[in-house]
Amino acid sequence: MSKVFIAWSGNFTVAKRLRELIDAHPGYEAIVGGNLHELNSAFVGGTIIDQMKSCDQGILLVQRNDLKGGLSANVMFEWGYLHAKLNAGKVHHFFINNPEIPSDLQGVWANTIDSTGKSDEEVAQFCYTKFFEAQRNRLGKNKMRVIIDKDETRTFINKHQSNPVCSNLKMAQYITLYCYTASIFIDNRREAFKDIEEFERRMDDTARQCRELSLSVKCARIVTEFLQTINYVDDDQFLKRRDFENIRDKFDDLYDEICSLEDNDDTDAKKLLLQCVDEFIAYMYLLIINNYNVEDEDRLAYCDDLIDYANAAIAVSDELEKESPSLNAQISRLIRSYVRSNMYHALVLKSELQTKFGIEYDEQERQKDITECLRLTLEDRRLLFNEYSVANVSATFLNNIEMEYYLALSEYIPFDTDPVNKKRSIDKVDRFIKKSEKAIAQRKVFIERMRELIAK
């Protein structure tokens, strides 16, 4: 549960009503500065400090007071204390009727409202609405960086129960993004599973009351379990039938729970969960259609399931990117490139199986779908590669991004109708292959030398 401290000046009725509105929202508890029953007590100062210590977010209601002039010493103290204890993204400012702000506090971002002609209820409702709008998104960090900075993210998650530095709603987003960390960094999969298991074990009752956090933990457990069931044979990956059915049932139950969240809970946490589940379900269907021991009739049906979930993941990714490009553009490109690549394989297999079973389909339209799928995959991977080839990221992540870009380029070449561009792409892929082969050869030399040395 997220605990919110409300510091106020001016109209106490607005602060009290705002507290009531926040308390009525699942997963939140608000405290108005001071002891409501002993506002004149000599112990109010100590009470306020204890209250602020117990909270993970703060609201500053600063109202113009023409009689008393500037801000009171109490509000100045609470302002400073909250900013010292919490990061800037967790302190929410509301300036009512253009109050006089000391020069060294000017420049902070704030919601402003003129209460002229408005009731206290209307002012409180405005503050409530704006506060929960701020809850929707903002980890305050590009979501792709959360995935890439795996050690920092892991530490952040592991200390949340003992020393939380963000709300449970924000932690839900970190947990969901950790699923991608486990997927991209293969060596981290077992470690990630243990991390999530331990996090769930230590969750207290207030954390479990945050549905988004509980569902993100459930999602992460399913994803990390799923990743450990993947079978590798040479360059192929596939799922066994029993593992597929087990994971599919768990994902289906989770999907229903996520969709059951009320509309007013439609936060970025929920959208990230939907994006994550859609993407991993599409991946799961790719791995089962790669299993040649599964009946072709079932594989054909699974192709359609894959395409449906891929399109759902693309729709959520587009929505997230549109809402906040600076925070969501890169992760949206990553997810779209993954699911469209999976969709490409499903479309190709679907054509083969429909031909085998004598099922008619529009070959020209199917070819258009495949080509567009490859083109858009290549475009997203090109943008990712261009952005991160000059960024400070781990070698593992950069190698993945680079390999996926050149693979997408290679897959698109047969469908490129521009002969000049096609020749340029072939040359580009050829140079990458030669560079990679040279690196592999050099690596083999070093490995053989090390073997010789330790054998002596």
C-alpha positions in Angstrom: 0.0 0.0 0.0 1.2 3.5 -0.9 1.1 5.9 2.1 0.7 9.6 1.1 1.5 12.6 3.4 -0.6 15.7 2.7 1.0 19.0 3.8 -1.3 21.9 3.6 -1.6 25.7 4.1 -4.8 27.7 3.9 -7.9 25.6 3.7 -7.9 22.5 6.0 -11.2 21.3 4.6 -9.7 20.7 1.2 -6.8 18.7 2.7 -9.3 16.6 4.8 -11.5 15.9 1.8 -8.5 15.0 -0.3 -7.5 12.5 2.3 -10.9 10.9 2.3 -10.8 10.5 -1.5 -7.4 9.0 -1.5 -8.3 6.6 1.3 -11.2 5.3 -0.8 -8.9 4.3 -3.6 -7.6 0.7 -3.3 -4.0 0.4 -2.4 -3.6 3.9 -1.0 -3.7 5.5 2.5 -3.4 9.3 3.1 -2.4 11.2 6.2 -3.0 14.9 6.7 -0.1 16.7 8.4 -0.6 16.9 12.2 -2.9 15.1 14.6 -6.4 15.7 13.4 -7.8 15.5 17.0 -5.0 17.5 18.6 -4.0 20.3 16.2 -3.1 22.5 19.1 -1.0 19.9 20.9 2.6 20.7 21.8 3.5 17.3 20.3 2.3 18.1 16.8 5.8 18.7 15.5 7.0 15.2 16.5 3.7 13.7 15.2 4.3 15.3 11.7 7.8 14.0 11.5 6.7 10.5 12.4 3.9 10.8 9.8 6.2 11.9 7.0 8.7 9.1 7.9 6.0 6.5 7.4 5.0 7.7 3.9 6.4 7.0 0.4 4.7 9.9 -1.4 3.8 13.5 -0.5 1.3 16.1 -1.6 1.8 19.8 -1.0 -1.3 21.9 -1.0 -0.1 25.5 -1.1 -2.8 28.2 -1.0 -2.4 31.9 -1.3 -3.1 33.7 2.0 -3.4 37.5 1.6 -3.7 38.0 5.3 -0.7 36.1 6.5 1.5 36.7 3.4 4.0 34.0 2.4 4.2 30.3 3.3 4.1 29.3 7.0 7.2 27.9 8.7 5.4 24.5 9.0 4.8 24.2 5.3 8.3 25.3 4.5 9.6 22.6 6.9 7.4 19.9 5.4 8.3 20.9 1.9 12.0 20.5 2.6 11.6 17.3 4.6 9.5 15.6 1.9 12.0 16.5 -0.8 14.9 15.3 1.3 13.2 12.0 2.0 11.6 11.3 -1.3 12.7 11.7 -4.9 11.2 14.6 -6.9 8.8 12.3 -8.8 7.1 11.3 -5.5 6.3 14.8 -4.3 3.2 16.4 -5.9 2.7 20.1 -5.7 -0.6 22.0 -5.9 -0.6 25.8 -6.0 -4.0 27.2 -5.2 -4.8 30.8 -6.1 -1.2 31.7 -7.2 0.5 31.7 -3.8 3.7 33.5 -3.1 6.6 31.1 -3.4 10.1 31.8 -2.0 12.6 32.4 -4.8 14.7 29.3 -3.9 11.6 27.1 -4.3 10.4 28.6 -7.5 10.8 26.5 -10.7 9.3 23.3 -9.4 6.6 21.8 -11.5 3.1 22.2 -10.0 -0.6 21.7 -10.8 -2.3 25.1 -10.5 -5.9 25.9 -9.8 -8.0 29.1 -9.2 -10.6 28.3 -6.6 -12.7 31.3 -7.4 -16.2 30.1 -7.8 -15.3 26.6 -6.9 -16.4 24.6 -3.9 -13.9 22.9 -1.5 -15.2 19.6 -3.0 -14.3 20.7 -6.5 -10.8 21.7 -5.5 -10.2 18.4 -3.6 -11.5 16.5 -6.7 -9.1 18.4 -9.0 -6.2 17.5 -6.7 -7.3 13.9 -6.4 -7.6 13.5 -10.2 -4.2 15.1 -10.9 -2.5 13.0 -8.2 -3.8 9.7 -9.7 -2.9 10.9 -13.2 0.7 11.1 -11.9 0.5 7.6 -10.6 -0.2 6.1 -14.1 3.2 6.2 -15.6 6.1 7.5 -14.3 8.9 5.4 -13.1 10.9 8.6 -13.9 13.2 6.4 -16.0 13.2 5.1 -19.6 11.7 1.7 -19.3 14.3 0.2 -21.6 17.0 1.4 -19.2 15.2 -0.5 -16.4 15.6 -3.7 -18.5 19.2 -3.0 -19.6 20.5 -1.9 -16.1 19.8 -5.4 -14.8 22.0 -5.3 -11.7 20.6 -2.0 -10.6 17.0 -3.1 -11.2 17.6 -6.3 -9.3 19.0 -4.5 -6.3 16.1 -2.0 -6.4 13.6 -4.9 -6.4 15.3 -6.9 -3.7 15.4 -3.9 -1.2 11.8 -2.8 -1.7 10.4 -4.8 1.2 13.0 -3.6 3.7 13.7 -0.1 2.5 11.1 1.0 -0.2 11.9 4.0 -2.3 8.9 3.9 -4.5 5.2 3.1 -4.3 3.9 -0.5 -4.8 2.3 0.6 -8.0 5.6 1.7 -9.4 7.3 -1.4 -8.1 4.7 -3.4 -10.1 6.2 -1.9 -13.3 9.8 -2.7 -12.2 8.7 -6.4 -11.6 7.0 -6.6 -15.0 10.0 -5.2 -16.8 12.3 -7.6 -15.0 10.6 -10.3 -17.0 12.3 -8.9 -20.1 15.6 -8.8 -18.2 15.3 -12.5 -17.6 14.5 -13.2 -21.2 17.2 -11.1 -22.8 20.0 -12.1 -20.3 19.8 -15.9 -20.6 22.2 -16.5 -17.7 19.9 -14.5 -15.5 16.8 -16.7 -15.8 17.3 -18.9 -12.8 18.5 -16.0 -10.8 15.4 -13.9 -11.8 13.1 -16.8 -10.8 14.7 -16.9 -7.3 14.5 -13.2 -7.0 10.7 -13.1 -7.7 10.2 -16.1 -5.4 11.9 -14.3 -2.6 10.1 -11.1 -3.3 6.7 -12.8 -3.1 7.7 -14.6 0.1 8.5 -11.2 1.8 5.4 -9.3 0.6 3.4 -7.9 3.5 -0.4 -7.5 3.6 -0.3 -4.0 2.3 1.8 -5.0 -0.7 -0.6 -7.8 -1.5 -3.5 -5.4 -1.5 -2.0 -3.6 -4.5 -3.5 -5.8 -7.2 -1.1 -4.5 -9.9 1.9 -5.5 -7.8 0.4 -8.9 -6.9 -0.4 -9.6 -10.6 3.0 -8.4 -11.7 4.7 -10.9 -9.3 2.4 -13.6 -10.6 3.3 -12.7 -14.1 7.0 -12.7 -13.4 6.8 -16.2 -11.8 5.0 -17.6 -14.8 7.4 -16.0 -17.3 10.6 -17.1 -15.4 9.2 -20.6 -15.1 8.3 -20.6 -18.8 11.8 -19.5 -19.8 13.3 -22.4 -18.0 11.1 -25.0 -19.9 12.4 -24.0 -23.3 14.3 -26.8 -25.1 17.2 -26.2 -27.4 18.3 -28.5 -30.2 21.1 -27.1 -32.4 19.7 -23.7 -33.5 16.0 -24.5 -32.8 13.9 -23.7 -29.8 10.7 -25.5 -28.9 8.3 -26.4 -26.1 7.2 -29.8 -25.1 3.4 -30.3 -25.3 2.9 -30.8 -21.6 5.0 -27.7 -20.7 3.1 -25.7 -23.2 -0.3 -26.7 -21.8 0.8 -26.0 -18.3 2.1 -22.5 -19.0 -0.8 -21.7 -21.3 -3.3 -22.4 -18.5 -1.4 -20.2 -16.1 -1.2 -17.4 -18.6 -4.9 -17.7 -19.4 -5.8 -17.3 -15.7 -3.5 -14.4 -15.3 -4.8 -12.7 -18.4 -8.4 -12.8 -17.1 -7.3 -11.3 -13.8 -5.5 -8.4 -15.5 -8.4 -7.7 -17.7 -10.7 -7.7 -14.7 -9.0 -4.6 -13.2 -11.5 -1.8 -13.1 -11.2 1.0 -15.7 -10.1 3.5 -13.1 -7.1 1.1 -12.4 -6.1 1.3 -16.1 -2.6 2.5 -15.2 0.7 2.0 -17.0 1.2 -0.9 -14.6 -1.8 -2.6 -16.2 -0.8 -1.8 -19.7 2.7 -3.1 -19.1 1.3 -6.3 -17.8 -1.0 -6.7 -20.8 1.9 -6.0 -23.1 4.2 -8.5 -21.3 1.6 -11.3 -21.2 0.6 -10.8 -24.9 4.3 -10.9 -26.0 5.2 -13.9 -24.0 2.1 -15.8 -25.0 2.9 -15.1 -28.7 6.4 -16.4 -28.0 5.0 -19.5 -26.3 2.9 -20.2 -29.4 6.0 -19.8 -31.6 7.8 -22.4 -29.6 5.0 -24.9 -29.8 4.6 -24.5 -33.6 8.4 -25.2 -33.7 7.7 -28.6 -32.1 7.4 -31.0 -35.1 6.0 -33.7 -32.8 2.8 -31.7 -32.5 0.0 -32.5 -35.0 0.0 -30.2 -38.0 -3.7 -29.5 -37.5 -2.9 -28.1 -34.0 0.1 -26.2 -35.3 -2.1 -24.5 -37.9 -4.6 -23.4 -35.2 -1.7 -22.2 -33.0 -0.5 -20.0 -35.8 -3.7 -18.0 -35.6 -3.5 -17.8 -31.8 0.1 -16.4 -32.2 -1.0 -13.8 -34.7 -3.9 -12.7 -32.4 -1.7 -12.2 -29.4 1.0 -10.5 -31.4 -1.5 -8.0 -32.7 -2.7 -7.4 -29.2 0.9 -6.7 -28.0 1.5 -4.3 -30.9 -1.7 -2.4 -30.0 -0.7 -1.9 -26.4 2.9 -1.0 -27.4 1.6 1.6 -29.8 -0.6 3.1 -27.1 2.2 3.2 -24.5 4.6 4.9 -27.0 2.0 7.5 -28.0 1.3 8.4 -24.3 5.0 8.9 -23.4 7.5 8.6 -26.2 10.5 9.5 -24.0 9.8 6.7 -21.6 8.2 4.1 -23.7 9.4 4.4 -27.4 12.4 2.0 -27.1 10.6 -0.8 -25.2 7.6 -0.5 -27.6 10.0 -1.0 -30.5 11.6 -4.0 -28.8 8.3 -5.7 -28.2 6.9 -4.9 -31.7 10.1 -6.3 -33.3 9.8 -9.5 -31.2 6.1 -10.2 -31.9 6.3 -9.2 -35.6 9.2 -11.6 -36.1 7.1 -14.3 -34.4 4.2 -13.4 -36.6 6.3 -13.7 -39.7 7.2 -17.3 -38.9 3.6 -18.1 -38.1 2.4 -16.6 -41.5 5.0 -18.7 -43.4 4.1 -21.9 -41.6 0.4 -21.2 -42.0 0.9 -20.9 -45.8 2.8 -24.2 -45.9 0.2 -26.1 -43.8 -2.8 -24.6 -45.6 -1.2 -25.7 -48.9 -0.6 -29.2 -47.4 -4.3 -29.5 -46.3 -5.6 -28.1 -49.5 -7.1 -25.0 -47.8 -7.5 -22.1 -50.2 -6.1 -18.6 -49.2 -5.2 -15.4 -51.0 -1.5 -15.9 -51.8 -1.0 -12.3 -52.9 -2.6 -10.9 -49.7 -0.6 -13.3 -47.6 2.7 -12.2 -49.3 1.8 -8.6 -48.6 1.2 -9.4 -44.9 4.6 -11.2 -44.7 6.5 -8.4 -46.5 4.9 -5.7 -44.3 5.6 -7.8 -41.2 9.3 -8.0 -42.1 9.5 -4.4 -43.1 8.2 -3.1 -39.8 10.3 -5.6 -37.8 13.4 -4.3 -39.7 12.4 -0.6 -39.1 12.0 -1.1 -35.3 15.2 -3.1 -35.0 17.1 -0.5 -37.1 16.0 2.3 -34.8 17.0 0.3 -31.7 20.4 -0.7 -33.1 21.2 2.9 -34.2 20.2 4.2 -30.7 22.1 1.7 -28.6 25.2 1.1 -30.8 26.4 4.5 -29.5 25.0 4.1 -25.9 26.6 2.9 -22.8 25.0 -0.6 -22.5 26.2 -4.1 -21.7 27.9 -6.1 -24.4 25.3 -8.9 -24.1 22.5 -6.5 -24.8 24.3 -4.7 -27.6 25.2 -8.1 -29.3 21.6 -9.2 -29.1 20.3 -5.9 -30.7 23.0 -6.1 -33.4 22.3 -9.7 -34.2 18.6 -9.2 -34.3 19.0 -6.2 -36.6 21.1 -8.1 -39.2 18.8 -11.1 -39.0 15.8 -8.9 -39.7 17.7 -7.3 -42.6 18.6 -10.8 -44.0 15.0 -11.9 -43.8 13.7 -8.8 -45.6 16.2 -9.0 -48.5 14.3 -11.6 -50.6 11.2 -9.4 -50.4 12.9 -6.1 -51.2 11.7 -4.9 -54.6 14.3 -2.1 -54.9 17.4 -3.6 -56.6 19.7 -0.9 -55.5 18.6 -1.1 -51.8 18.7 -4.9 -52.0 22.3 -4.9 -53.2 23.2 -2.4 -50.5 21.6 -4.7 -47.9 23.3 -7.8 -49.1 26.7 -6.1 -48.9 25.9 -4.8 -45.4 25.0 -8.3 -44.2 28.0 -9.8 -45.9 30.3 -7.4 -44.0 28.7 -8.2 -40.7 29.1 -12.0 -41.4 32.8 -11.5 -42.2 33.3 -9.4 -39.1 31.6 -12.0 -36.9 33.5 -14.9 -38.4 36.8 -13.0 -37.7 35.8 -12.4 -34.1 34.9 -16.1 -33.7 38.2 -17.2 -35.2 40.1 -14.9 -32.9 38.1 -16.1 -29.9 39.0 -19.7 -30.8 42.7 -18.9 -30.9 42.5 -17.4 -27.4 40.6 -20.4 -26.1 43.1 -22.9 -27.6 46.0 -20.9 -26.1 44.3 -20.9 -22.6 43.7 -24.7 -22.9 47.4 -25.2 -23.7 48.4 -23.1 -20.7 46.2 -24.8 -18.1 47.2 -28.3 -19.4 50.9 -27.7 -18.5 
